[in-house]
Amino acid sequence: MRKLFFLLALTFTSIFAEAQSKIDMVFPAVVKFGSECCGVPDSKPILAYVKKFKKQYGKKSIVLYKVSPMGREGEYDLAFPLKELSAKQRSVFIRNLQTIAKNLKGQGYATVEKNLRINSADFSSRTTATKQIL
């Protein structure tokens, strides 16, 4: 019984460790969510756009990395490798992300940075990059 429990615990630990990715790469698009005093805007409009884009262009999935926590008030980044998109699709995707980020309402702000290098070695001890597939 103990061996079975140990194997199950080891399996779940390795799955969780795989989700917490170490990264060192240049991302074509990074949405940075920041705070001015009281928290960050909701990422739902960004994620809804990604799902709509995926459906419109017939993509099975779009990968992103959520890098968090970046600060005391919930700041985080959504980094998109965009390897599954063509150059033209990347351009459309990034342009639309910029428009959506600029129009986010509520607390804080969101900006889109292009061709940003993210290296997990530069993170604080609390910050992690979690790979997500939409």
C-alpha positions as CSV (number, residue, x, y, z in Angstrom):
1,M,0.0,0.0,0.0
2,R,2.8,2.4,0.8
3,K,4.5,1.6,-2.5
4,L,1.3,2.4,-4.4
5,F,0.9,5.7,-2.5
6,F,4.5,6.6,-3.1
7,L,4.1,5.9,-6.9
8,L,1.0,8.0,-7.1
9,A,2.6,10.9,-5.2
10,L,5.7,10.7,-7.5
11,T,3.5,10.7,-10.6
12,F,1.5,13.8,-9.5
13,T,4.7,15.6,-8.5
14,S,6.3,15.0,-11.9
15,I,3.2,16.2,-13.7
16,F,3.1,19.4,-11.6
17,A,6.8,19.9,-12.1
18,E,6.4,19.6,-15.8
19,A,3.6,22.3,-15.7
20,Q,6.0,24.6,-13.8
21,S,8.3,25.2,-16.8
22,K,11.8,26.7,-16.8
23,I,12.0,29.0,-19.8
24,D,14.6,31.0,-21.6
25,M,13.3,32.2,-24.9
26,V,12.1,35.2,-26.9
27,F,8.3,35.5,-27.1
28,P,6.8,37.3,-30.1
29,A,4.0,38.7,-27.8
30,V,3.9,39.2,-24.0
31,V,0.8,40.8,-22.4
32,K,2.0,42.5,-19.2
33,F,-0.7,43.1,-16.5
34,G,0.3,45.8,-14.1
35,S,-1.2,47.7,-11.2
36,E,-1.3,51.4,-10.3
37,C,-2.7,50.9,-6.8
38,C,-5.4,48.3,-6.5
39,G,-4.9,45.2,-8.6
40,V,-4.7,44.3,-12.3
41,P,-7.4,44.0,-15.0
42,D,-9.1,40.7,-15.8
43,S,-7.5,38.6,-18.5
44,K,-10.9,37.2,-19.7
45,P,-11.1,39.5,-22.8
46,I,-7.6,38.4,-23.8
47,L,-8.3,34.7,-23.3
48,A,-11.7,35.0,-25.1
49,Y,-9.9,36.6,-28.0
50,V,-7.4,33.7,-28.1
51,K,-10.2,31.2,-28.3
52,K,-12.0,33.1,-31.0
53,F,-8.8,33.5,-33.0
54,K,-8.1,29.8,-32.6
55,K,-11.5,28.9,-33.9
56,Q,-11.4,31.5,-36.8
57,Y,-8.0,30.2,-38.1
58,G,-8.7,26.5,-37.4
59,K,-5.9,26.0,-34.9
60,K,-6.1,23.1,-32.5
61,S,-4.3,24.9,-29.7
62,I,-2.4,28.0,-28.8
63,V,0.3,27.8,-26.1
64,L,0.9,30.5,-23.5
65,Y,3.0,30.8,-20.4
66,K,1.5,32.5,-17.3
67,V,4.4,34.1,-15.4
68,S,3.2,35.0,-11.9
69,P,3.3,36.5,-9.3
70,M,5.4,39.4,-10.5
71,G,4.5,41.9,-7.7
72,R,2.5,42.5,-4.5
73,E,-0.7,43.4,-6.2
74,G,-1.1,40.4,-8.5
75,E,0.9,41.5,-11.5
76,Y,1.6,38.8,-14.1
77,D,2.5,38.2,-17.7
78,L,0.9,36.1,-20.4
79,A,3.7,35.1,-22.8
80,F,2.8,33.6,-26.2
81,P,5.4,31.7,-28.2
82,L,3.1,31.6,-31.3
83,K,5.0,28.7,-32.9
84,E,1.7,27.3,-34.2
85,L,1.0,30.4,-36.3
86,S,2.3,31.6,-39.6
87,A,4.0,35.0,-39.9
88,K,0.9,36.7,-41.2
89,Q,-1.3,35.1,-38.5
90,R,1.2,36.3,-35.8
91,S,1.0,39.8,-37.1
92,V,-2.8,39.8,-36.9
93,F,-2.8,38.1,-33.5
94,I,-0.4,40.6,-32.0
95,R,-2.1,43.7,-33.5
96,N,-5.4,42.5,-32.1
97,L,-3.9,41.8,-28.7
98,Q,-2.5,45.3,-28.6
99,T,-6.0,46.7,-29.3
100,I,-7.7,44.6,-26.6
101,A,-5.0,45.4,-24.0
102,K,-5.3,49.1,-24.7
103,N,-9.1,49.0,-24.2
104,L,-9.2,46.9,-21.0
105,K,-11.2,48.7,-18.3
106,G,-11.0,48.5,-14.6
107,Q,-8.1,48.5,-12.2
108,G,-4.5,48.6,-13.4
109,Y,-3.4,48.3,-17.0
110,A,-2.2,45.9,-19.7
111,T,0.4,46.4,-22.3
112,V,1.8,44.2,-25.1
113,E,5.5,43.9,-25.6
114,K,6.9,42.3,-28.8
115,N,9.9,40.0,-29.0
116,L,10.6,40.0,-25.2
117,R,13.1,37.6,-23.8
118,I,11.9,35.8,-20.6
119,N,14.4,33.8,-18.6
120,S,13.2,31.9,-15.5
121,A,16.7,32.4,-13.9
122,D,15.7,36.1,-13.6
123,F,12.5,35.4,-11.6
124,S,12.2,35.9,-7.9
125,S,12.0,32.8,-5.7
126,R,8.1,33.1,-5.8
127,T,7.6,33.6,-9.5
128,T,6.9,30.6,-11.7
129,A,6.0,30.1,-15.4
130,T,3.1,27.8,-16.0
131,K,2.5,26.4,-19.5
132,Q,-1.1,26.5,-20.5
133,I,-2.6,25.1,-23.8
134,L,-5.8,26.8,-24.9
